[in-house]
Amino acid sequence: MTRRSRTFFTNKQKSDIWDRWERGESMSSIGRLFERNSSSIYPLLSRTGGIRPPERTRSRLALTLAEREEISRGLNIGLSLRAIARSLRRAPSTISREVERHGGLAFYRAARADKNAWESACRPKLCKLAHSAFLRQIVTHKLHKKWSPQQIAGWLKRTYPGDSSKHVSHETIYRSLYVQARGVLKKELMAHLRASRRTIRRSRHASLKRDGLGQITEAVSIRERPADVEDRAVPGHWEGDLIAGSKQSFIATLVERHSRYVMLVKTPGKETANVIAALTKHAKKLPKELYKSLTWDRGLEMSAHKKFTVATDVDVYFCDSYSPWQRGFNENTNRLIRQYLPKGIDLSVYSQAKLNGIARALNERPRKTLNYETPAERFGQCVATTR
């Protein structure tokens, strides 16, 4: 039986792998660089959940190798521990503990002592969540409600502004989820994150797939939108899209640019007549001051956009081809919605009432861009000004 060889990387190679991973390269492309399979890259990255481990450094207070060599030489010529301590300008107790810990007067060796000290210093420092049962309970509860770590961190700062003991960074939450060796948060909670299928954390620079876009006649370009739409200071300007499920089921998603308020609209199908009818009916539920424009991609479901404008007096603008990032709020919102409506499920079984409940849950989640106010709070302020 042949023994399977193990894959080893030098420290320089490991550093290069982490650099490339943080730049958003895939494991396959990294593996090709080293002439290895991606399966040999995964164990290195997964050990810390895809999060680069911090570079180890010695404490400025720790004994150096040069000092340990002085101790070894001093012991060889019969100097007392106090005399060695004076020559190194260290406390006698520091020298005494060092010698006792690494072999005693007869067997102390500088190189071995330095190596043992470096290895024994690998004790992991407990994070803030490990020390605070209150924070663990709050974070767990909010993750179950599908709040992101960044939303949780921002909400804690806003709710307890003067108590730093009740604050925790979103990075600490992510690390506690992906680095299970910490033993703070249960791995099952990862299922509530947006990227719940990932077993390791991906770089924010990882490339995104682009959607295919159709052709729209008489489309008014996004470049022709008024300036007050661009600066988001004025409410009433929306971004929209259609998300798909199995069995040819679809739901229209709408997000208001000023407040990030979300609405979900049930549509009987992707045909333009059905989509326009559903959007028109929904638009008439809002005050005209809060529905002035709609920005969409070039999907054929909006080919009858002029009919929608005539029925609602809402101007429709279209993104450039292959530029979904121009509807950034809506693209981000769609990813949030997928936490509640995963890809591949039949969306037709969801009633409008159920969709309204999902939208309500989203609108009650605090947003960093709103200084951790909720979209519901911000949109409610807009509604109050129209009365």
N, C-alpha and C positions, 0 to 999 in steps of 0.2 A: 504494500500500500504506500503510494507516494505521499509525502507530507506537503501540504499546501504552504507555500512560502508567504511570509507576512510582508506587508508593504511599509517601508519606513521613509520618512522625509527628514531632511536636515532642517536645522532651525531657520536657515535662510529660505529654504523651499516653503516651510510652513508660513513664514512671514509673507512670502510672495502670494501664496494661496489665499491668505486672509485679505491681502490688499485687493486681489482680483475679485474675491467674493463681495467685498464692501463696495466695489465699483459696479456691481450688478451682473458680473459674468456668471454663466451657468456652470454647474459642476462638470458637464460634458466638455465645454470649451477649456476649462481649467485642466481637466484630465488629459486632453489632447496635447496641451503644452508640455506636460511631463511624460507623455507617452504612456499614460495609465488610463484605466477605465474610471468612469465617474464613481463607481462603487468603492474605489480606493480613496476618493476625496471625501465622501460622505462621513466616514467614521471620525475624521479629524474635525469636521465642522459640527457634527451632531453632539460631540462630547460636551459642548457648552451651548447647545441649542441654536447654533448658527450665529452666536454672538461672540465677537472676538474677545478672548480673555485678556485682561490688562497685563501689560508687561511688568514682570517682577523686578523690583528694585530693593536694595538693602536700605534699612533705616540708617539715618545719619548718626544715630546713637550706638549702632551695633559695632562690635569689634571688627576691624578689618583683617585681611590676611597678613598684612605687614605687622600689625600689632600682635597677632597670634604667633608669628615667627619670633618676635621679640620675647614673648612669654616662654616659648620653647627654648630659646637660647639661654634665657635667664635661669630656667630650671636646670639646664644642663651644667651650668657653672656654679650652681648652688645658691643663687640669690633667693632671698625670702620673697614671699608674695607681696609684702608691703613695699619692698625695694623695687620690685617690678612695677607695681602700681604707681609709685612715685615717678619712675622714669617715663611711664606712658601717660602720666597725668590722669589716671583713672582711679576710681574708688577701690580700696582693697577688697571690698565685698564683691565687686565686679570680677576681679581677677580670680578670687577664691571660687566663685560659682563656676566660672569658665573652666578652670582646671578640674574641679570636681566632676563637672558634667561630661568632660571629654577624656577620661582615662586616669585622672589622678596625677600625683607628682611623678610617679614612675613611668607612666605610659602616655603622657600627653604628647601629641604630635600636631603641629600647626595645620598642615594640609588636610588631615583627616578631620580635625575639629572644625575647620572652616566648611568643609563639605557637609558634615553632619548638621551644623548650625543652619546652613542654607536649606537643607531638606526638611528639617524639623520646623522651619518657619512657614511651611505650606498650610498651616491651619487656616481654614476659611473664616473670614470675618462675617459675623451674622449681620444680615441686612435689617432695615428698620421694621419690615413686616414681621420678621422673626421675633422682635422684641415686643410688638404691640398687638395684643389680641383684638383690641378695638379696631385697628386698621385692617387686620386680616378679615374680620367679620364684615366691615363696610365694603372692602374691595370684592370679597366673594359675593356679597348681595348684589352689588352693582354689575358685576360680570354676568351674573345670572339674568339680569335685566338687559343684557347685551350692550352695556355701556363700554366704550373703548377705554383703555388705560389712561389715555390723555384726557378724556372727559372726566374720569374719576378723579384724577389728580387736580384738574382745574376746579371741579365742584368742591373738593375738600378745602382748597385755598379760599374759595369764595364763601363757604359755609362757616369755616373756622379761621377767620382772617388773622387773629392774634395768637393762635396756638400752633406753633410749628410742630409740636409733638403729634398733631393730628393731620400733618401733611405728609405726602409721599409722592415721589416723582413717578411719571409714567414709565420711565426706563426701569425703575426698580420693580414695578409690576410685571413688565415684559420679561425681565431677567428671572423673576421668581417663577414665571410660567414655563419659560423655555429651558431654563437650567434647573432641572428637577433635582439635581444634587443638593440644592439649597433646602429642599424639604419644607417649603413654606406654604405654597399654594398647590392644590391638587391638579394633576395633569388634565383631569376631565374638564376643568374650567376653560381650557384652550378651545373647546368646541363652541364657546360663546363669542370668540373673536371673529372678526370679519374673515380672516384667512385661516379658518378653522381646520382646513385640510393639511396645512403645513405642519410638518413635524419639527422644522427648524426655522428660524427667523430669516426672512429674505431681506436683502438690501433695498432701501428706498429707491436706489438707482436702477433696479432690475427693469428690463424692458417690458413694455406693455403691448399687448396685441391691439391692433386697430380694427374697428368694425368696418364691414363693407357698406357703402353708401349708394343710394339710388340717385336718379336724376329727377329734378323738379323743374317744371316749366314756370317761367315768370317769378322765379324765386328772388326775394329781396335779400341781398347779402347782409351778413352780420356787420360788415364794415359800414353799413348805412344806418346803424342804430344811433339814436340821439345820444349826446354826451351824458345825460342824466341816467341812462341805462348803464353806461360803462362804470360810473363811479359808485353805483349801488347805494347812493345816499337817499334816493327816492323809492318808496315801495311801489309795488304793482307790476314789476317786470319779472317774468317767469322763464324758466328753462324746462324743456320737456323732452321725453323720449318714450320709447316703447320697449318693455322687457318681455322676453318670450319664455314660455314653459312648454311642457310636452303636449302632445295632441293639438298642436296649433292653437294654443291658448296664449293670450296677451293681456298686459296691463299697462296703462299709460301712467308715467311717473312725472310729477310736476314739482318744482322747487322754486320758491320766491327768492330772488337774488338778495334783497335787503335783509330779510329776517331768517332765511334758510328754512322757511315753513314748507312742509311737504304735504302733497295731496296725491292720493292714488285713485285712479279711475278705471273701473271695470269696462272692458271693451269686448263686444261679441266676437271680434276677429280682427285681422290686420287690414282688411279692406278699407280704403280711404273713407267710404261712406259711413262705415260703422265707427271708425275712429273720430271723424269730424262730428258725428252726431253725439257721441259720448262726451267729447271735450266741450262742445257747445252747451249741452245740458249742465255740465259741471260749472262752466264759466258763469252762467247766469245765477248761480248761487252766491256769488261774491259781489260786493259793491264795485261799481265801475272804476272808482278811484284805486282799487286794489287789483285790477286786472287790465293793464294797459298794453302789454306786449308779451309775445311768446317767442322764444328762440328754440329752434328744433334742428336736428341733423337733416340729411338729405334722403331720409327713408321715404319710400313711395306712399306710405300711409298718410302723408301730409300733402299729397299732390293736389287735393281740393282745398288748399289753404285759403284761397280767396273766398270761398263759400263760408268758411269759419269766420273770416274777418267781417264779412257783410252781416252775419248773424249776431256777432258779439261786439263789434267795433274794436277788436283786439288786433293790433298789427303783428304780423308773423315775419320773423327773420330766420335765415338759414345759415348754418355754418359753412365754411369752405369745405371742399372735398378732402377726406382723410384728415380732418382736424377736430376730432371729438373733444379735445382739450379746450376748445373755445366755449364749450358748455361744461366748464369744470365743476361747478356746483352740482349739476345734474349727474355727471359721471360719478362723482363721489357719493352722491345720495343713492344711486343705483347699487353701489357696492354695499352700502348700509342696508338697503332693502333686502339684499340677497341673504342677509343673516336670518331674515324671517321667511323669505320665499326663495329657497335654494334653487339653483339651476336643475332642470330635469324634472321638476314636479309639475303636476297639472294645475295651472292657475285658474281654470274655469270653475273649480269647486269653491273658490273663495267668493263670498257674497260681497256687495259693496259695504255692508256693515262690518264685515271682518277686515276688509281693506282699510276702512276708517279707523279701526282699532289699532292696526299696525302703524298707520300714519300718526295716530295719537302717541303711541309709544316712542316713535322717532322724534316727534315734536317736543316731547318732554325730556329729551336727553340734552344736557348742556353742551354748548359748542365753544371751542376755543376762539373762533373768529368773532363770537358775540361776547367775549370776555366771560365765558361760561354762564351766560344767560341761556335759557332754552328758547328755541324758535317759537314755541307757543307764547311765551312771555313777550317776545319782541313783536310778534304778529298781532297779539292782543292790543298792544300799544298803538299799532297802525290802525286797527279796526276802530279803536276809541276815538281817533282823530277824525274819522269820517262821519261820525254821528252828529 
